[in-house]
């Protein structure tokens, strides 16, 4: 018996060892079907949000904006839907035996697939690592629970949307749910996000959109004038803000559009009737300028279509253009009476303050006369004479010697030319400082020295043009004939004010020292013999 029992024991031991060996061999060599299943599971990334797959470096701000990025990447490999496909259950409920099996599959199967599929599968983590490393395993479990909770709450919100109405309570609920759902939707897979977007769009129509429609219709029914149109404009602004927030346009009720068009038509007729009162005389021109300035903000408040504004503005521009033609002589008389810059500026700001005044022929001619009068006022100041005397202090025929006024006019043209050139340079400098243009080396050097001279580079402010003006002018005696040469020899001196750091004073030769030049009459004006 002992021998028999010993033989039986040996036989049993042999069978057990063979069984273990077979199992070990099977574990060491997973079946082809397991490998194929594992490969296809890795390639299928439909349950992983796009933002997770392709955002590999996550800043703190990105994680706050898209909280799905804060979940450990390894958790996205084993979300509930993915785990059920491979393991038959959720990741945190996989039995130890099943986990060992798929650990072996992950380690032993050599996965060969396209680069895109491999990239999609491997960038979120490794199945073998998550099963072997307790730390990674716990991170995956915690992450899966976070994803599960976020998706469950997003599904609840999606399910709650269809029952909402345009009542004040439901509109508030929609807004609260939408705000809550925005960060949660980063956790959604494609199908879940599609269902949410469809439900959200329908809920928006039933709540916010319908609420605005009802408000607009009621406001239009009760409206009777400008103030009511302003109130409607505020409602429109609120509706447009909602459009920006939710990315869905407000539906304008046809009935509202028709009622509003009637209100706008009546208001336009009223505005045009008021514009008609600005046709006659200087007072009409003054009141027209006041109306135009005031109307910009007043009419903008009703948020009417742009063609409505253009219709009124075009009507006003046509009226004003004719009014300027009719009153041109009166305006020019006011300009010629102005003997100081303050008085001249008062005429312009009172009667011609609009940008559009220079867009019609009469307005441009009147403003050109105002500019010329400004030059005469400057001339009178520099020569120490009255404006009337400055007008007459010229030799406009070329017969006889040039007057002090003629010499001043020649010098002043040089100063104005220098100003214009400097302003052009400064404009380029400031555009470069605002990064709106690039400068060559020479221009950049010029801008640097100009800006440094003004201190603009230290305070990061714009560079200012010099705007030189003649501070004083003096002619020494009368001009005398140039003898055998044509023209007249004149002695004079002058100084300018401006920014000496720009280095342009020397070009102007405005040192106050005596100057002598030969002046000739050329093309209707006095110039020096050398140009």
Secondary structure, 3 states (H helix, E strand, C coil): CHHHHHHHHHHHHHHHHHHHHHHHHHHHCCCHHHHHHHHHHHHCCCCCCHHHHHCCCCCHHHHHHCHHHHCCHHHHHCCHHHHHHHHCCCHHHCCHHHHHHHHHHHHHCCCCCCHHHHHHHHCCCCHHHHHHCHHHHHHHHHHHHHHHHHHHHHHHHHHHHCCCCCCHHHHHHHHHHHHHHHHHHHHCCHHHHHHHHHHHHHHHHHHHHHHHHHHHHHHHHHCCCHHHHHHHHHHHHHHHHHHHHHCCCCCCCHHHHHHHHHHHHHHHHHHHHHHHCCCCHHHHHHHHHHHHHHHHHHHHCCCCCHHHHHHHHHHHHHHHHHHHHHCHHHHHHHHHHCCCHHHHHHHHHHHCCCHHHHHCHHHHHHHHHHHHHHHHHHHHHHHCCCHHHHHHCCCCCCCCCCCHHHHHHHHHHHHHHHHHHHHHHHHHHHHHHCCCCCCCHHHHHHHHHHHHHHCHHHHCCCCCCCCCEEEEEEECCCCEECCCCCCEEEEEEEEEECCHHHCCHHHHCCECCCEEEEEEEECCEEEECCC
